Amino acid sequence: MKVKKYILISLVGLGLTACESDFLERTPLTEITESDFFKTVTDLETYTNGFYGYIGPSYNDTGSDNDAIYTGSSTINQVVAGNISSSNVGGWDDWSQLRSINYFLQHTGNVTEGNAEDVEHYIGIARFFRARFYADKVMTYSDVPWYNKAMGTDDQDMYKPCDPRALVMDSVMNDLQYSVDHIKEELGTRTRISRWAALASMARICLNEGTFRKYHEELGLQNDYQRFLEKAVWACEEIMNSGEFSLYGNSGADYGTLFNTPSLDSNPEIILQRASDEALGVGNDTHSVMGWQWALSRSLMESYLMADGSRFTDQPDYASKSFTEVFDGRDPRLAETFVYPGFKQTEAGNAYVPKVTFGCYDQLKFYPRDENLRQGWGRNFTSLPIFRYAEVLLTYAEAKAELETLTQSDIDNSINLIRTRVQMPGLDMAQANANPDSWLAEQYPNVSGPNRGVILEIRRERRVEMACEGLRATDIKRWAVGDLFALNNEGAYIPALGAIDLTGDAREDVAILANPADSVRLAGLPADVKAGLTLYYLEKADGTDDGFYLTEGDHGHIGFTSYQQVPRHFESPMHYYLPIPLTQVKLNPNLEQPFGWE
């Protein structure tokens, strides 16, 4: 048992103390040697337990057009603001993960106790994590060095140039296929890597790579994208035909439950989760999604259909609907993702008042509804999805649409199951292609072909269903619509200066005034109402503002002065990638910067 404790401590230390200058030189696991470890299947299990820190859930879309504003520092926001260069960029410092994986793979042949299937299972898990590591590196930098061994200090491959994207992704595909072929199927509590998790990862990675190649001319790989989409379809079909998974529930409330419940252990939609455990103090920070550093955007809100399946943006007055009006008669997922008028954080408390300085569209999805589950930082005891079945269905439909093999039956077995779960009308492929949504087409101008309309609708469904789950920024990149990163995102529509009801109870909660002397707009309000108002000013007494403005002066959508102060610009293709830190290029002069970066 002492050996097992040592290896876990070593793995944690390796991840936390890696420095950029020696990420490939590090002698791993100094407390053990292959002579006293890697002898049994249990040793393999113990070692691979350390890999689980490399994967986790996401509960925000910061940096993408799903957020109106983010007061933190996202890399993509820094890129479009012109603040990133090779001399100040972060990243490229997690190669210790790869070394740990490769070290393991080099020593699995030492096992003398256990059967071959069990050994191959753990090899599959290691290759699952290596595939994910490299897929992320390729999405970030495109060409990167491929290493399939843990190198020593005298290995000249440490200083090799980047390998071509095509070679690296073919190696990723080999790892994914081995994982799918050898990892066992059992689900248990859905917290361990199963064959189904490997298939879900394969589907996601293949969809990303296939569509990236299709829409990015700079790669010169547009003639080699179909096989990735075909493999994505295959992986999805393996999951869909297994009978192991189904969408959970039949209402908007059931959809919301997926993101704020203590346990997902037996939920039929969950393929892989990060479980919480109050007894062990294993929690998360999901309370921070509401009113802390970000809020959701007008653009995301407008993506949701009406409850009858018609387009919200087809209504003549859609752009001037008030905060309370935009929730009327909409797709039920809107009020499970955005804080809706009248929402209460506690059963006995007052209705939540949205933050005007954040645009009013606070995030509700992932917020623990039960106040007993919210106990502070790191102590929100909700379990979080990493892979869920709805994403598989969306991937299936998108990949087939991009391959031009999609049928109405495919739509019925994927997109329409997702819509039915929340009691929304289904998508008719012929109608979508006959009448593409011009509002969506403006966001995705490079979509063409016979499936143009249905591809746009699949993208709408993906954006709505997977909102705040960390996929939107990657979607924007792979679809080559990077201008969406540079939008001056907006919040709710404010019809006029003065007092406003944001909770839907016909009682004003906030007031937006031109300045502190503008109190005449509050004349006539009852004294108790006036006393309870939160006041915001377009211009404060000292001449500064509250960080926002109204797009039409004294009315309009809430805009943010930070976007005016620092203009945003997306340069294609350069900004689809990040530069390699200059410190790393100095260590290895053979590394070349991706498209346009110096």
Stockholm file with secondary structure:
# STOCKHOLM 1.0

chainA/1-598         MKVKKYILISLVGLGLTACESDFLERTPLTEITESDFFKTVTDLETYTNGFYGYIGPSYNDTGSDNDAIYTGSSTINQVVAGNISSSNVGGWDDWSQLRSINYFLQHTGNVTEGNAEDVEHYIGIARFFRARFYADKVMTYSDVPWYNKAMGTDDQDMYKPCDPRALVMDSVMNDLQYSVDHIKEELGTRTRISRWAALASMARICLNEGTFRKYHEELGLQNDYQRFLEKAVWACEEIMNSGEFSLYGNSGADYGTLFNTPSLDSNPEIILQRASDEALGVGNDTHSVMGWQWALSRSLMESYLMADGSRFTDQPDYASKSFTEVFDGRDPRLAETFVYPGFKQTEAGNAYVPKVTFGCYDQLKFYPRDENLRQGWGRNFTSLPIFRYAEVLLTYAEAKAELETLTQSDIDNSINLIRTRVQMPGLDMAQANANPDSWLAEQYPNVSGPNRGVILEIRRERRVEMACEGLRATDIKRWAVGDLFALNNEGAYIPALGAIDLTGDAREDVAILANPADSVRLAGLPADVKAGLTLYYLEKADGTDDGFYLTEGDHGHIGFTSYQQVPRHFESPMHYYLPIPLTQVKLNPNLEQPFGWE
#=GR chainA/1-598 SS CHHHHHHHHHHHHHHHHCCGGGTTTCCCCTTCCTTTSSCBHHHHHHHHHGGGGGCCCCCCCTTSTTEEEESSCCHHHHHHTTCCCTTTCCCCCCHHHHHHHHHHHHHGGGCCBSCHHHHHHHHHHHHHHHHHHHHHHHHHHSSBCCCCSCCCTTCGGGGCCCBCHHHHHHHHHHHHHHHHHHSCCCCTTSCSCCHHHHHHHHHHHHHHHHHHHHHCGGGTCTTSCHHHHHHHHHHHHHHHTTSSCCCCCSSHHHHHHTTSCSCCTTCTTEEEEECCBTTTTBCBCGGGGTTTSEEECHHHHHHSCBTTSCCGGGSTTGGGCBTTGGGTTBCTTHHHHBCCTTCBSSTTSCBCCCCGGGTSCCBCTTCCSSGGGBCSTTCBCCCEEEEEHHHHHHHHHHHHHHHTCCCHHHHHTTHHHHHHHTTCCCCCHHHHHHSCCHHHHHHCTTCCSTTHHHHHHHHHHHHHHTTTSSCHHHHHHHTTCGGGGGCCCCCCEECSSEEECCSSSSSCCEEEESSTTCGGGGTTSCHHHHHTCEEEESSCTTSCCCSEEETTSSSEEEEEHHHHHSCCCCCTTGGGSCCCCHHHHHHCTTCCCSTTCC
#=GC SS_cons         CHHHHHHHHHHHHHHHHCCGGGTTTCCCCTTCCTTTSSCBHHHHHHHHHGGGGGCCCCCCCTTSTTEEEESSCCHHHHHHTTCCCTTTCCCCCCHHHHHHHHHHHHHGGGCCBSCHHHHHHHHHHHHHHHHHHHHHHHHHHSSBCCCCSCCCTTCGGGGCCCBCHHHHHHHHHHHHHHHHHHSCCCCTTSCSCCHHHHHHHHHHHHHHHHHHHHHCGGGTCTTSCHHHHHHHHHHHHHHHTTSSCCCCCSSHHHHHHTTSCSCCTTCTTEEEEECCBTTTTBCBCGGGGTTTSEEECHHHHHHSCBTTSCCGGGSTTGGGCBTTGGGTTBCTTHHHHBCCTTCBSSTTSCBCCCCGGGTSCCBCTTCCSSGGGBCSTTCBCCCEEEEEHHHHHHHHHHHHHHHTCCCHHHHHTTHHHHHHHTTCCCCCHHHHHHSCCHHHHHHCTTCCSTTHHHHHHHHHHHHHHTTTSSCHHHHHHHTTCGGGGGCCCCCCEECSSEEECCSSSSSCCEEEESSTTCGGGGTTSCHHHHHTCEEEESSCTTSCCCSEEETTSSSEEEEEHHHHHSCCCCCTTGGGSCCCCHHHHHHCTTCCCSTTCC
//
